[in-house]
Amino acid sequence: MLARRFTIVCLLSALFGIMFATLVAETSRPARSWEQPANRH
């Protein structure tokens, strides 16, 4: 029972860590090229 609870806690913390890392990477990334106005003329 303790091992199962420990596994669940580890999986949840890993999932939270991945989501947090993705959020930090998205905010630190510069703006995408297709979101900026394009001057093609």
C-alpha positions in Angstrom: 0.0 0.0 0.0 2.8 2.4 0.8 4.6 1.6 -2.4 1.5 2.3 -4.4 1.0 5.6 -2.7 4.6 6.5 -3.2 4.3 5.6 -6.9 1.2 7.8 -7.3 2.9 10.7 -5.6 6.0 10.3 -7.8 3.9 10.3 -11.0 2.0 13.3 -9.9 5.1 15.3 -9.0 6.7 14.3 -12.3 3.7 15.4 -14.2 3.6 18.7 -12.4 7.3 19.2 -13.1 6.9 18.6 -16.8 4.0 21.0 -16.9 6.0 23.7 -15.0 9.0 23.2 -17.3 6.8 23.6 -20.3 5.2 26.7 -18.9 8.6 28.2 -18.2 9.9 27.3 -21.6 6.8 28.9 -23.3 7.2 32.2 -21.4 10.9 32.5 -22.0 10.6 31.7 -25.7 10.5 34.7 -28.0 7.3 35.5 -29.9 6.6 33.1 -32.8 7.1 34.4 -36.3 3.5 33.8 -37.4 2.2 35.9 -34.5 4.2 38.9 -35.6 2.9 41.1 -38.4 4.6 40.2 -41.6 6.0 42.9 -43.9 6.1 41.1 -47.3 5.5 44.2 -49.4 
